[in-house]
Amino acid sequence: MARSRFIYTPSQVAGMIGENLELIEEVTANSDNISEGELVYVSDGTEDGTKGLTQNGIEELQSLLADIRTWDGGIREFLIDTQCDPEIIDRIIADEMKRAL
């Protein structure tokens, strides 16, 4: 399979796939959630740089999120398990509730 030549920032990905940016940031905080080479770190002159996803990485992210939503407790339980900040969890879940309407 050919390697993707384009890298998309989490903000771009959120807009492209209609997901909450904070949720994407939480999922991609653990590089084990996306295959090696599909989640990359880009030096942007800051201390931390920025993350980017290939097209395959975006597809993996979408698949993972769809899978997580089928689990008992869904997104909330995933975020609790990853020790996400409770305020971030509340914002993400509020957004999830809007999506469900």
PyMOL commands that set and color helices and strands:
alter all, ss='L'
color gray80, all
select helices_A, chain A and resi 10-17+21-28+31-33+55-68+74-81+86-100
alter helices_A, ss='H'
color red, helices_A
select strands_A, chain A and resi 39-42+50-53
alter strands_A, ss='S'
color yellow, strands_A
deselect
rebuild
show_as cartoon
